[in-house]
Amino acid sequence: MINEFIAKYNNGWWDFDGVYGYQCKDLFSFFNRDVVKNPDYVWGDAWKLYDNAPDKYYEKIINTASFVPQKGDWCIWEQSYGGYGHVGMVIGATDRNMQIMSQNYKGNQEKTQITTYGYSKVKGFLRTKGAKVAGQLYNNSAGQVWMSFDNKKFYVENASSIQGEPIINGDAPGEIMIKQSDQDARLAEQKAEYEKKIEALSTDLVMCEDTVDEMAAENKENTKELDMCKVMLERGKAGSHGPVVPSVGIWERLVAWVKNIFKSK
């Protein structure tokens, strides 16, 4: 519908309401009736369209440094632009300028034509609700279709998904974002990497558990030997039960323990 509207209304003079001649708002009024199918006239000067356009039919997008409008959006200028503002339909856009189809663009009843504008004094944009594509589509010299949205561009892998949508020939503006297939591959690699780390951690955990079990068993044995040493010392003090001859291993440990005590003192 947008392409048909451009073909019909570009390069002509159009007066919707029959007053004040060929105004920029007249072009919007024809779009509002013929494309949007809004039965009601939107009142007010051009700069008031942003506020007066019905939310039922239009999405309102404030002008920001990062936003890039798409084909079919209507650009609304502030009142400070000529006293009445201005309105025109976006044909194409980058983050620096826009191709706008508008009428009376110099205030001298100029016919509808496509000219280049910057973003100075732009209040915001009106976008027809229900549009299938959130951004502007571009077909570059390599035959690739990219969608530009919010100063970023995304590769469209399934061209059939955007069939019938308006496409501009040229490179899409914005920062290149990763393709979905590349994203899936990256996620698969990350998953495999995390699974390996989990497996390694599981092995380390088993080894730690084995070490803890060994240390617990050794500590139990050491406690048993220490208890035997205490018994031996108690018997030595009492002198009433005869000599106790400990095992060689226990005796050597006892001697080392005693020597260590004297060294520390």
C-alpha positions in Angstrom: 0.0 0.0 0.0 2.8 2.4 0.8 4.5 1.9 -2.6 1.1 2.4 -4.3 0.5 5.6 -2.3 3.9 7.0 -3.3 3.3 6.2 -7.0 -0.1 7.9 -6.9 0.7 11.0 -4.9 4.3 11.9 -5.7 4.9 14.7 -8.1 1.4 16.2 -7.9 -0.7 18.9 -6.1 -3.2 17.7 -3.5 -5.9 19.6 -1.6 -7.8 17.4 0.8 -10.0 19.9 2.7 -10.5 22.5 0.0 -9.0 25.3 2.0 -5.6 27.1 2.1 -4.5 25.4 -1.1 -1.9 22.7 -1.3 -0.6 22.2 2.3 1.7 19.5 3.6 -1.0 18.2 5.9 -3.3 17.5 2.9 -0.9 14.7 1.8 -1.1 13.2 5.3 -4.9 13.4 5.2 -5.1 11.4 2.0 -2.8 8.8 3.6 -4.9 8.7 6.7 -8.0 8.0 4.6 -6.7 5.8 1.8 -4.0 3.7 3.5 -4.8 3.8 7.2 -8.6 3.7 6.6 -9.3 6.1 9.4 -12.8 7.5 8.8 -12.1 10.6 10.9 -10.2 13.7 9.9 -7.3 14.6 12.1 -7.6 18.3 13.1 -4.9 20.8 13.8 -1.8 22.3 12.1 1.0 20.0 11.0 2.9 20.2 14.3 -0.2 19.1 16.2 -0.5 15.8 14.3 1.8 14.0 16.7 -0.6 14.7 19.6 -3.9 14.6 17.7 -3.4 11.5 15.6 -5.5 8.7 17.2 -3.7 6.0 19.1 -6.0 3.4 17.6 -4.3 3.8 14.2 -0.9 5.3 14.9 2.1 4.5 17.1 3.9 7.6 18.3 7.7 7.6 18.4 9.6 10.5 19.9 12.7 11.7 18.0 15.9 10.6 19.6 19.6 10.5 18.5 19.6 6.7 18.1 16.2 6.3 16.3 16.1 5.8 12.6 12.6 5.9 11.0 11.4 3.4 8.5 9.7 3.8 5.1 6.1 4.7 5.6 6.6 6.6 8.9 5.3 10.2 9.0 7.8 12.8 10.3 6.3 15.6 12.4 8.3 18.9 12.8 7.9 21.2 15.8 5.9 24.5 15.6 9.2 26.4 15.5 9.7 25.0 12.0 7.9 27.7 9.9 5.3 28.5 12.6 3.0 25.7 11.6 5.5 22.8 11.7 5.7 20.4 8.8 4.8 16.8 8.0 6.1 14.3 5.4 6.3 10.6 4.7 9.7 8.9 5.2 10.9 7.1 2.0 14.3 6.2 3.4 16.6 7.2 6.3 20.0 6.9 7.9 21.1 8.1 11.3 22.1 11.4 9.6 19.3 12.3 7.2 16.0 11.3 5.7 14.4 11.1 2.3 11.0 12.7 2.8 8.0 12.9 0.4 6.1 16.1 1.2 4.1 18.9 -0.2 4.5 22.7 0.3 8.0 22.0 1.7 9.1 25.6 1.3 5.8 27.2 2.0 5.2 28.2 -1.6 2.6 25.6 -2.5 5.2 23.3 -4.0 4.0 20.0 -5.4 4.7 16.7 -3.7 8.3 15.7 -4.1 11.0 13.7 -2.4 13.7 15.8 -0.7 16.5 15.3 1.9 16.0 16.5 5.5 18.0 16.3 8.7 16.6 15.7 12.1 16.7 19.3 13.4 13.4 20.4 15.0 11.8 17.0 14.4 9.3 16.3 17.2 8.6 12.7 16.4 7.1 10.1 14.1 3.8 8.5 13.4 3.9 4.8 12.4 0.8 2.9 11.2 -0.1 0.2 13.7 0.0 -3.4 12.6 3.1 -3.0 10.4 4.8 -6.4 10.1 8.4 -5.0 10.0 9.7 -3.0 12.9 12.6 -1.5 10.9 13.5 -0.5 7.4 14.6 -3.3 5.0 17.6 -2.8 2.7 18.9 -4.9 -0.2 22.7 -4.5 -0.6 24.9 -5.0 -3.6 25.6 -8.6 -2.4 21.9 -9.5 -2.6 21.6 -9.7 1.2 18.6 -8.3 2.9 19.2 -6.4 6.2 16.8 -4.8 8.6 17.8 -1.5 10.2 16.2 -0.7 13.5 17.2 1.7 16.3 20.6 2.3 14.8 21.4 -1.4 14.5 21.1 -3.7 11.6 20.2 -7.4 11.4 20.7 -9.9 8.6 17.4 -11.4 7.4 18.1 -15.1 6.7 14.5 -16.0 5.7 13.7 -13.7 2.9 10.1 -15.1 2.6 9.3 -13.7 6.0 9.4 -10.2 4.7 7.8 -10.8 1.3 5.7 -7.8 0.2 7.5 -5.4 2.6 9.1 -2.2 1.1 12.9 -2.6 0.5 15.4 0.1 -0.2 18.4 -0.7 -2.4 21.6 0.1 -0.6 23.5 -0.7 2.5 21.6 -0.7 5.8 22.7 1.9 8.3 23.6 1.0 11.9 25.8 -1.3 13.9 26.0 -4.9 12.6 24.4 -7.4 15.0 25.2 -11.1 15.0 23.2 -13.4 12.7 20.8 -15.7 14.4 22.6 -18.8 13.0 25.9 -17.5 14.3 24.2 -16.8 17.6 22.9 -20.4 17.8 26.3 -21.8 17.0 27.9 -19.6 19.7 25.4 -20.8 22.2 26.0 -24.4 21.3 29.8 -23.9 21.7 29.2 -22.2 25.1 27.0 -25.0 26.2 29.6 -27.7 25.2 32.3 -25.6 27.0 30.2 -25.4 30.2 29.4 -29.1 30.1 33.2 -29.9 30.0 33.8 -27.6 32.9 31.0 -29.2 34.9 32.5 -32.7 34.1 35.9 -31.5 35.2 34.5 -30.1 38.4 32.6 -33.3 39.1 35.9 -35.3 38.8 37.7 -32.8 41.1 34.8 -33.2 43.6 35.1 -37.0 43.6 38.9 -36.7 44.1 38.3 -34.2 47.0 35.8 -36.6 48.6 38.4 -39.5 48.3 41.1 -37.3 49.9 38.7 -36.3 52.7 38.0 -40.0 53.4 41.7 -40.8 53.4 42.4 -37.9 55.8 39.6 -39.0 58.1 40.9 -42.6 58.2 44.4 -41.4 58.9 43.2 -39.0 61.6 41.3 -41.9 63.2 44.4 -44.0 63.2 46.5 -41.2 64.6 43.9 -40.7 67.4 44.1 -44.4 68.2 47.9 -44.3 68.5 47.7 -41.1 70.6 45.4 -42.8 73.0 47.8 -45.7 73.3 50.6 -43.3 74.0 48.6 -41.7 76.8 47.9 -45.1 78.3 51.6 -45.9 78.1 52.6 -42.7 79.8 50.0 -43.1 82.5 51.3 -46.6 83.2 54.9 -45.3 83.3 53.9 -42.7 85.9 52.1 -45.3 88.0 54.9 -47.9 87.8 52.6 -50.6 89.1 51.8 -52.5 86.0 55.2 -53.3 84.7 56.8 -52.0 81.6 54.7 -51.5 78.5 56.5 -52.1 75.2 54.8 -50.2 72.4 55.1 -51.1 68.8 58.0 -49.7 66.9 55.9 -47.3 64.9 54.1 -45.9 68.0 57.4 -45.6 69.9 59.1 -43.7 67.1 56.2 -41.3 66.9 56.2 -40.8 70.6 59.9 -40.0 70.7 59.5 -37.6 67.8 56.5 -36.0 69.6 58.5 -35.6 72.8 61.5 -34.1 71.0 59.3 -31.7 69.2 57.9 -30.5 72.5 61.3 -29.8 73.9 62.4 -28.0 70.7 59.5 -25.7 70.9 60.4 -24.8 74.5 
